Amino acid sequence: MELSLLEIWNSMGLLARTVAVGLIAMGFASLVVAVERIMVLRRAEIQSGAFATKARALLADGQWDDVLTLAQRREFAKVPLPRLLAFGLAAHASVDANDKLGPVELARRELLRKLEVLASELRRGTGILASTGSTAPFIGLFGTVIGIITAFQGIAASGGGGIAAVSAGIAEALIVTAVGLIVAIFAVLVFNYLTTRFDRFDMGMQHAASELVDRLEGASAH
């Protein structure tokens, strides 16, 4: 018997095919999430850099209203950095005489809250990568068990232990295991790559928030 992929697929039972299709679906979902998040992160980096270039001089001159107007432009509506600064400046401007906290403290607290929200938005979907990386090997192992069971059923049906009786089941087990490992390795590598880039971007956001607070404090001290 020639053990091509088609022959192995035809020899699989319903449960083994379900496992294989499930692993392929997990791999495809991981690929979609990876491409989409990489594109989102790349766009966020480029647009945040463009905003920072325009806002730097305004911040240096203490033109808070102009920075807020710039951050609220339609072109920056979905960009993390201008959204973050807009939240902080809006909180700073909304203080009234009844507030026990000063405008700078209100801005600082709002920035801290929004940093967590924006970081969570950027990481949306990466849980699929983490779940795939941790579960795909075990799903592949489950497929291995099914393949071994199939192999023993072949032995029982043929009444002997020749290679022809067990080859299809063993090949089935190895193929499903290999698919599970490939999917898991891909998901883990992409998850680690995205986590590193997200952490770097978050650090830049934190620095920007700290710089804004320092400038607000410096302006209020004069």
ChimeraX commands (.cxc) that place a marker at each C-alpha (Angstrom):
marker #1 position 0.00,0.00,0.00 radius 0.5
marker #1 position 1.42,3.39,-0.99 radius 0.5
marker #1 position 1.01,5.72,1.96 radius 0.5
marker #1 position 0.37,9.03,0.22 radius 0.5
marker #1 position -1.41,11.81,2.08 radius 0.5
marker #1 position -4.59,10.95,0.20 radius 0.5
marker #1 position -4.32,7.29,1.19 radius 0.5
marker #1 position -3.70,8.26,4.82 radius 0.5
marker #1 position -6.70,10.60,4.78 radius 0.5
marker #1 position -8.91,7.89,3.29 radius 0.5
marker #1 position -7.78,5.45,5.98 radius 0.5
marker #1 position -8.64,7.81,8.83 radius 0.5
marker #1 position -11.74,7.31,10.85 radius 0.5
marker #1 position -14.24,10.07,11.57 radius 0.5
marker #1 position -12.68,10.98,14.92 radius 0.5
marker #1 position -9.16,11.19,13.48 radius 0.5
marker #1 position -10.37,13.35,10.60 radius 0.5
marker #1 position -12.15,15.62,13.08 radius 0.5
marker #1 position -8.90,16.05,15.02 radius 0.5
marker #1 position -6.94,16.81,11.85 radius 0.5
marker #1 position -9.50,19.33,10.59 radius 0.5
marker #1 position -9.61,20.95,14.03 radius 0.5
marker #1 position -5.84,21.39,14.05 radius 0.5
marker #1 position -5.86,22.87,10.55 radius 0.5
marker #1 position -8.64,25.27,11.59 radius 0.5
marker #1 position -6.62,26.32,14.64 radius 0.5
marker #1 position -3.59,26.93,12.43 radius 0.5
marker #1 position -5.62,29.02,10.00 radius 0.5
marker #1 position -7.14,31.07,12.84 radius 0.5
marker #1 position -3.67,31.67,14.27 radius 0.5
marker #1 position -2.43,32.82,10.86 radius 0.5
marker #1 position -5.34,35.25,10.47 radius 0.5
marker #1 position -4.80,36.70,13.96 radius 0.5
marker #1 position -1.05,36.99,13.38 radius 0.5
marker #1 position -1.39,38.86,10.09 radius 0.5
marker #1 position -4.16,41.13,11.40 radius 0.5
marker #1 position -2.33,42.05,14.64 radius 0.5
marker #1 position 0.96,42.68,12.84 radius 0.5
marker #1 position -0.81,45.03,10.45 radius 0.5
marker #1 position -2.60,46.81,13.32 radius 0.5
marker #1 position 0.63,47.21,15.28 radius 0.5
marker #1 position 2.56,48.44,12.25 radius 0.5
marker #1 position -0.14,50.99,11.47 radius 0.5
marker #1 position -0.24,52.12,15.11 radius 0.5
marker #1 position 3.53,52.63,15.15 radius 0.5
marker #1 position 3.56,54.67,11.93 radius 0.5
marker #1 position 0.57,56.84,12.80 radius 0.5
marker #1 position 1.69,57.37,16.41 radius 0.5
marker #1 position 5.07,58.50,15.11 radius 0.5
marker #1 position 3.40,60.94,12.72 radius 0.5
marker #1 position 1.30,62.35,15.56 radius 0.5
marker #1 position 4.30,62.67,17.88 radius 0.5
marker #1 position 6.18,64.65,15.23 radius 0.5
marker #1 position 3.32,67.14,14.94 radius 0.5
marker #1 position 2.54,67.35,18.66 radius 0.5
marker #1 position 6.09,67.66,20.04 radius 0.5
marker #1 position 6.45,71.40,19.37 radius 0.5
marker #1 position 2.94,72.12,20.70 radius 0.5
marker #1 position 3.67,70.24,23.92 radius 0.5
marker #1 position 6.95,72.09,24.35 radius 0.5
marker #1 position 5.07,75.43,24.11 radius 0.5
marker #1 position 2.32,74.29,26.49 radius 0.5
marker #1 position -0.41,74.58,23.86 radius 0.5
marker #1 position -2.66,71.93,25.42 radius 0.5
marker #1 position -5.79,72.90,23.51 radius 0.5
marker #1 position -3.97,72.64,20.19 radius 0.5
marker #1 position -2.57,69.23,21.12 radius 0.5
marker #1 position -6.06,68.06,22.10 radius 0.5
marker #1 position -7.49,69.34,18.83 radius 0.5
marker #1 position -4.76,67.57,16.91 radius 0.5
marker #1 position -5.34,64.31,18.80 radius 0.5
marker #1 position -9.07,64.43,18.07 radius 0.5
marker #1 position -8.65,64.67,14.31 radius 0.5
marker #1 position -10.39,61.95,12.30 radius 0.5
marker #1 position -7.06,60.64,10.97 radius 0.5
marker #1 position -6.00,59.79,14.54 radius 0.5
marker #1 position -9.36,58.45,15.73 radius 0.5
marker #1 position -8.10,54.87,16.12 radius 0.5
marker #1 position -4.43,55.55,16.88 radius 0.5
marker #1 position -3.35,54.65,20.46 radius 0.5
marker #1 position -0.93,57.51,21.24 radius 0.5
marker #1 position -3.17,60.47,20.28 radius 0.5
marker #1 position -6.13,58.76,21.94 radius 0.5
marker #1 position -4.12,58.40,25.13 radius 0.5
marker #1 position -3.00,62.03,25.20 radius 0.5
marker #1 position -6.53,63.17,24.34 radius 0.5
marker #1 position -7.90,61.32,27.37 radius 0.5
marker #1 position -5.29,62.89,29.63 radius 0.5
marker #1 position -5.72,66.43,28.32 radius 0.5
marker #1 position -9.51,66.17,28.42 radius 0.5
marker #1 position -9.32,65.11,32.08 radius 0.5
marker #1 position -6.94,67.97,32.78 radius 0.5
marker #1 position -9.30,70.49,31.18 radius 0.5
marker #1 position -12.46,69.14,32.84 radius 0.5
marker #1 position -11.44,69.87,36.44 radius 0.5
marker #1 position -13.66,72.28,38.38 radius 0.5
marker #1 position -13.54,73.99,41.76 radius 0.5
marker #1 position -15.35,71.11,43.49 radius 0.5
marker #1 position -12.71,68.55,42.59 radius 0.5
marker #1 position -10.50,67.62,45.51 radius 0.5
marker #1 position -7.81,66.45,43.12 radius 0.5
marker #1 position -5.89,68.91,41.02 radius 0.5
marker #1 position -5.99,68.86,37.21 radius 0.5
marker #1 position -2.56,67.23,36.94 radius 0.5
marker #1 position -3.51,64.40,39.29 radius 0.5
marker #1 position -6.76,63.83,37.40 radius 0.5
marker #1 position -4.82,63.64,34.14 radius 0.5
marker #1 position -2.31,61.20,35.65 radius 0.5
marker #1 position -5.02,58.85,36.89 radius 0.5
marker #1 position -6.90,58.99,33.59 radius 0.5
marker #1 position -3.70,58.22,31.68 radius 0.5
marker #1 position -2.99,55.19,33.87 radius 0.5
marker #1 position -6.49,53.82,33.34 radius 0.5
marker #1 position -6.46,54.36,29.60 radius 0.5
marker #1 position -3.00,52.83,29.22 radius 0.5
marker #1 position -4.45,49.51,30.39 radius 0.5
marker #1 position -7.48,49.83,28.12 radius 0.5
marker #1 position -5.43,50.66,25.02 radius 0.5
marker #1 position -2.94,47.89,25.74 radius 0.5
marker #1 position -5.81,45.42,26.00 radius 0.5
marker #1 position -7.22,46.62,22.68 radius 0.5
marker #1 position -3.88,46.17,20.94 radius 0.5
marker #1 position -3.59,42.60,22.24 radius 0.5
marker #1 position -7.11,41.63,21.18 radius 0.5
marker #1 position -7.10,38.18,19.60 radius 0.5
marker #1 position -3.69,37.10,20.84 radius 0.5
marker #1 position -5.40,34.79,23.31 radius 0.5
marker #1 position -6.13,32.57,20.31 radius 0.5
marker #1 position -2.40,32.25,19.68 radius 0.5
marker #1 position -1.70,31.44,23.33 radius 0.5
marker #1 position -4.49,28.85,23.48 radius 0.5
marker #1 position -3.40,27.26,20.20 radius 0.5
marker #1 position 0.22,27.06,21.28 radius 0.5
marker #1 position -0.68,25.36,24.55 radius 0.5
marker #1 position -3.38,22.96,23.34 radius 0.5
marker #1 position -2.37,21.95,19.79 radius 0.5
marker #1 position 0.35,19.48,20.95 radius 0.5
marker #1 position -2.15,17.71,23.21 radius 0.5
marker #1 position -4.74,17.57,20.44 radius 0.5
marker #1 position -2.05,16.10,18.19 radius 0.5
marker #1 position -1.23,13.59,20.94 radius 0.5
marker #1 position -4.89,12.65,21.05 radius 0.5
marker #1 position -4.66,12.01,17.32 radius 0.5
marker #1 position -1.63,9.81,17.98 radius 0.5
marker #1 position -3.63,7.70,20.41 radius 0.5
marker #1 position -6.41,7.34,17.85 radius 0.5
marker #1 position -3.87,6.28,15.20 radius 0.5
marker #1 position -2.36,3.66,17.48 radius 0.5
marker #1 position -5.82,2.32,18.23 radius 0.5
marker #1 position -6.43,2.12,14.48 radius 0.5
marker #1 position -3.16,0.24,14.07 radius 0.5
marker #1 position -4.13,-2.34,16.66 radius 0.5
marker #1 position -7.52,-2.70,15.05 radius 0.5
marker #1 position -5.67,-3.45,11.79 radius 0.5
marker #1 position -3.65,-6.12,13.54 radius 0.5
marker #1 position -6.78,-7.65,15.02 radius 0.5
marker #1 position -8.59,-7.62,11.68 radius 0.5
marker #1 position -5.70,-9.22,9.78 radius 0.5
marker #1 position -4.89,-11.70,12.48 radius 0.5
marker #1 position -1.20,-10.84,12.33 radius 0.5
marker #1 position 1.31,-8.14,13.08 radius 0.5
marker #1 position 2.74,-7.47,9.64 radius 0.5
marker #1 position 3.70,-4.01,8.49 radius 0.5
marker #1 position 0.73,-3.88,6.13 radius 0.5
marker #1 position -1.63,-4.26,9.07 radius 0.5
marker #1 position -0.21,-1.40,11.10 radius 0.5
marker #1 position 1.33,0.99,8.58 radius 0.5
marker #1 position -1.82,3.03,7.91 radius 0.5
marker #1 position -2.58,3.54,11.61 radius 0.5
marker #1 position 1.01,4.47,12.46 radius 0.5
marker #1 position 1.22,6.90,9.54 radius 0.5
marker #1 position -2.09,8.42,10.59 radius 0.5
marker #1 position -0.80,8.87,14.13 radius 0.5
marker #1 position 2.44,10.50,13.01 radius 0.5
marker #1 position 0.76,12.84,10.54 radius 0.5
marker #1 position -1.72,14.17,13.09 radius 0.5
marker #1 position 1.04,14.59,15.68 radius 0.5
marker #1 position 3.20,16.47,13.19 radius 0.5
marker #1 position 0.34,18.80,12.29 radius 0.5
marker #1 position -0.28,19.52,15.96 radius 0.5
marker #1 position 3.39,20.33,16.56 radius 0.5
marker #1 position 3.66,22.56,13.50 radius 0.5
marker #1 position 0.56,24.52,14.48 radius 0.5
marker #1 position 1.74,24.87,18.08 radius 0.5
marker #1 position 5.26,25.97,17.15 radius 0.5
marker #1 position 3.93,28.58,14.74 radius 0.5
marker #1 position 1.45,29.95,17.30 radius 0.5
marker #1 position 4.04,30.16,20.08 radius 0.5
marker #1 position 6.64,31.87,17.88 radius 0.5
marker #1 position 4.15,34.46,16.62 radius 0.5
marker #1 position 2.75,35.02,20.12 radius 0.5
marker #1 position 6.23,35.67,21.54 radius 0.5
marker #1 position 7.10,37.97,18.63 radius 0.5
marker #1 position 3.91,40.00,19.04 radius 0.5
marker #1 position 4.30,40.14,22.83 radius 0.5
marker #1 position 7.79,41.61,22.45 radius 0.5
marker #1 position 6.59,44.25,20.00 radius 0.5
marker #1 position 3.52,45.07,22.10 radius 0.5
marker #1 position 5.68,45.49,25.21 radius 0.5
marker #1 position 7.99,47.85,23.31 radius 0.5
marker #1 position 5.02,49.88,22.08 radius 0.5
marker #1 position 3.50,49.97,25.58 radius 0.5
marker #1 position 6.77,51.30,26.94 radius 0.5
marker #1 position 6.69,54.12,24.41 radius 0.5
marker #1 position 3.12,54.91,25.43 radius 0.5
marker #1 position 4.11,55.00,29.10 radius 0.5
marker #1 position 6.99,57.35,28.34 radius 0.5
marker #1 position 4.66,59.64,26.40 radius 0.5
marker #1 position 2.16,59.67,29.28 radius 0.5
marker #1 position 4.91,60.44,31.79 radius 0.5
marker #1 position 6.24,63.24,29.60 radius 0.5
marker #1 position 2.78,64.78,29.33 radius 0.5
marker #1 position 2.33,64.68,33.12 radius 0.5
marker #1 position 5.76,66.25,33.64 radius 0.5
marker #1 position 4.93,69.08,31.24 radius 0.5
marker #1 position 1.55,69.65,32.89 radius 0.5
marker #1 position 3.21,69.78,36.30 radius 0.5
marker #1 position 5.85,72.15,35.03 radius 0.5
marker #1 position 3.22,74.44,33.55 radius 0.5
marker #1 position 1.16,74.46,36.76 radius 0.5
marker #1 position 4.20,75.30,38.86 radius 0.5
marker #1 position 4.73,78.58,37.04 radius 0.5
marker link #1:1,2 radius 0.2
marker link #1:2,3 radius 0.2
marker link #1:3,4 radius 0.2
marker link #1:4,5 radius 0.2
marker link #1:5,6 radius 0.2
marker link #1:6,7 radius 0.2
marker link #1:7,8 radius 0.2
marker link #1:8,9 radius 0.2
marker link #1:9,10 radius 0.2
marker link #1:10,11 radius 0.2
marker link #1:11,12 radius 0.2
marker link #1:12,13 radius 0.2
marker link #1:13,14 radius 0.2
marker link #1:14,15 radius 0.2
marker link #1:15,16 radius 0.2
marker link #1:16,17 radius 0.2
marker link #1:17,18 radius 0.2
marker link #1:18,19 radius 0.2
marker link #1:19,20 radius 0.2
marker link #1:20,21 radius 0.2
marker link #1:21,22 radius 0.2
marker link #1:22,23 radius 0.2
marker link #1:23,24 radius 0.2
marker link #1:24,25 radius 0.2
marker link #1:25,26 radius 0.2
marker link #1:26,27 radius 0.2
marker link #1:27,28 radius 0.2
marker link #1:28,29 radius 0.2
marker link #1:29,30 radius 0.2
marker link #1:30,31 radius 0.2
marker link #1:31,32 radius 0.2
marker link #1:32,33 radius 0.2
marker link #1:33,34 radius 0.2
marker link #1:34,35 radius 0.2
marker link #1:35,36 radius 0.2
marker link #1:36,37 radius 0.2
marker link #1:37,38 radius 0.2
marker link #1:38,39 radius 0.2
marker link #1:39,40 radius 0.2
marker link #1:40,41 radius 0.2
marker link #1:41,42 radius 0.2
marker link #1:42,43 radius 0.2
marker link #1:43,44 radius 0.2
marker link #1:44,45 radius 0.2
marker link #1:45,46 radius 0.2
marker link #1:46,47 radius 0.2
marker link #1:47,48 radius 0.2
marker link #1:48,49 radius 0.2
marker link #1:49,50 radius 0.2
marker link #1:50,51 radius 0.2
marker link #1:51,52 radius 0.2
marker link #1:52,53 radius 0.2
marker link #1:53,54 radius 0.2
marker link #1:54,55 radius 0.2
marker link #1:55,56 radius 0.2
marker link #1:56,57 radius 0.2
marker link #1:57,58 radius 0.2
marker link #1:58,59 radius 0.2
marker link #1:59,60 radius 0.2
marker link #1:60,61 radius 0.2
marker link #1:61,62 radius 0.2
marker link #1:62,63 radius 0.2
marker link #1:63,64 radius 0.2
marker link #1:64,65 radius 0.2
marker link #1:65,66 radius 0.2
marker link #1:66,67 radius 0.2
marker link #1:67,68 radius 0.2
marker link #1:68,69 radius 0.2
marker link #1:69,70 radius 0.2
marker link #1:70,71 radius 0.2
marker link #1:71,72 radius 0.2
marker link #1:72,73 radius 0.2
marker link #1:73,74 radius 0.2
marker link #1:74,75 radius 0.2
marker link #1:75,76 radius 0.2
marker link #1:76,77 radius 0.2
marker link #1:77,78 radius 0.2
marker link #1:78,79 radius 0.2
marker link #1:79,80 radius 0.2
marker link #1:80,81 radius 0.2
marker link #1:81,82 radius 0.2
marker link #1:82,83 radius 0.2
marker link #1:83,84 radius 0.2
marker link #1:84,85 radius 0.2
marker link #1:85,86 radius 0.2
marker link #1:86,87 radius 0.2
marker link #1:87,88 radius 0.2
marker link #1:88,89 radius 0.2
marker link #1:89,90 radius 0.2
marker link #1:90,91 radius 0.2
marker link #1:91,92 radius 0.2
marker link #1:92,93 radius 0.2
marker link #1:93,94 radius 0.2
marker link #1:94,95 radius 0.2
marker link #1:95,96 radius 0.2
marker link #1:96,97 radius 0.2
marker link #1:97,98 radius 0.2
marker link #1:98,99 radius 0.2
marker link #1:99,100 radius 0.2
marker link #1:100,101 radius 0.2
marker link #1:101,102 radius 0.2
marker link #1:102,103 radius 0.2
marker link #1:103,104 radius 0.2
marker link #1:104,105 radius 0.2
marker link #1:105,106 radius 0.2
marker link #1:106,107 radius 0.2
marker link #1:107,108 radius 0.2
marker link #1:108,109 radius 0.2
marker link #1:109,110 radius 0.2
marker link #1:110,111 radius 0.2
marker link #1:111,112 radius 0.2
marker link #1:112,113 radius 0.2
marker link #1:113,114 radius 0.2
marker link #1:114,115 radius 0.2
marker link #1:115,116 radius 0.2
marker link #1:116,117 radius 0.2
marker link #1:117,118 radius 0.2
marker link #1:118,119 radius 0.2
marker link #1:119,120 radius 0.2
marker link #1:120,121 radius 0.2
marker link #1:121,122 radius 0.2
marker link #1:122,123 radius 0.2
marker link #1:123,124 radius 0.2
marker link #1:124,125 radius 0.2
marker link #1:125,126 radius 0.2
marker link #1:126,127 radius 0.2
marker link #1:127,128 radius 0.2
marker link #1:128,129 radius 0.2
marker link #1:129,130 radius 0.2
marker link #1:130,131 radius 0.2
marker link #1:131,132 radius 0.2
marker link #1:132,133 radius 0.2
marker link #1:133,134 radius 0.2
marker link #1:134,135 radius 0.2
marker link #1:135,136 radius 0.2
marker link #1:136,137 radius 0.2
marker link #1:137,138 radius 0.2
marker link #1:138,139 radius 0.2
marker link #1:139,140 radius 0.2
marker link #1:140,141 radius 0.2
marker link #1:141,142 radius 0.2
marker link #1:142,143 radius 0.2
marker link #1:143,144 radius 0.2
marker link #1:144,145 radius 0.2
marker link #1:145,146 radius 0.2
marker link #1:146,147 radius 0.2
marker link #1:147,148 radius 0.2
marker link #1:148,149 radius 0.2
marker link #1:149,150 radius 0.2
marker link #1:150,151 radius 0.2
marker link #1:151,152 radius 0.2
marker link #1:152,153 radius 0.2
marker link #1:153,154 radius 0.2
marker link #1:154,155 radius 0.2
marker link #1:155,156 radius 0.2
marker link #1:156,157 radius 0.2
marker link #1:157,158 radius 0.2
marker link #1:158,159 radius 0.2
marker link #1:159,160 radius 0.2
marker link #1:160,161 radius 0.2
marker link #1:161,162 radius 0.2
marker link #1:162,163 radius 0.2
marker link #1:163,164 radius 0.2
marker link #1:164,165 radius 0.2
marker link #1:165,166 radius 0.2
marker link #1:166,167 radius 0.2
marker link #1:167,168 radius 0.2
marker link #1:168,169 radius 0.2
marker link #1:169,170 radius 0.2
marker link #1:170,171 radius 0.2
marker link #1:171,172 radius 0.2
marker link #1:172,173 radius 0.2
marker link #1:173,174 radius 0.2
marker link #1:174,175 radius 0.2
marker link #1:175,176 radius 0.2
marker link #1:176,177 radius 0.2
marker link #1:177,178 radius 0.2
marker link #1:178,179 radius 0.2
marker link #1:179,180 radius 0.2
marker link #1:180,181 radius 0.2
marker link #1:181,182 radius 0.2
marker link #1:182,183 radius 0.2
marker link #1:183,184 radius 0.2
marker link #1:184,185 radius 0.2
marker link #1:185,186 radius 0.2
marker link #1:186,187 radius 0.2
marker link #1:187,188 radius 0.2
marker link #1:188,189 radius 0.2
marker link #1:189,190 radius 0.2
marker link #1:190,191 radius 0.2
marker link #1:191,192 radius 0.2
marker link #1:192,193 radius 0.2
marker link #1:193,194 radius 0.2
marker link #1:194,195 radius 0.2
marker link #1:195,196 radius 0.2
marker link #1:196,197 radius 0.2
marker link #1:197,198 radius 0.2
marker link #1:198,199 radius 0.2
marker link #1:199,200 radius 0.2
marker link #1:200,201 radius 0.2
marker link #1:201,202 radius 0.2
marker link #1:202,203 radius 0.2
marker link #1:203,204 radius 0.2
marker link #1:204,205 radius 0.2
marker link #1:205,206 radius 0.2
marker link #1:206,207 radius 0.2
marker link #1:207,208 radius 0.2
marker link #1:208,209 radius 0.2
marker link #1:209,210 radius 0.2
marker link #1:210,211 radius 0.2
marker link #1:211,212 radius 0.2
marker link #1:212,213 radius 0.2
marker link #1:213,214 radius 0.2
marker link #1:214,215 radius 0.2
marker link #1:215,216 radius 0.2
marker link #1:216,217 radius 0.2
marker link #1:217,218 radius 0.2
marker link #1:218,219 radius 0.2
marker link #1:219,220 radius 0.2
marker link #1:220,221 radius 0.2
marker link #1:221,222 radius 0.2
view
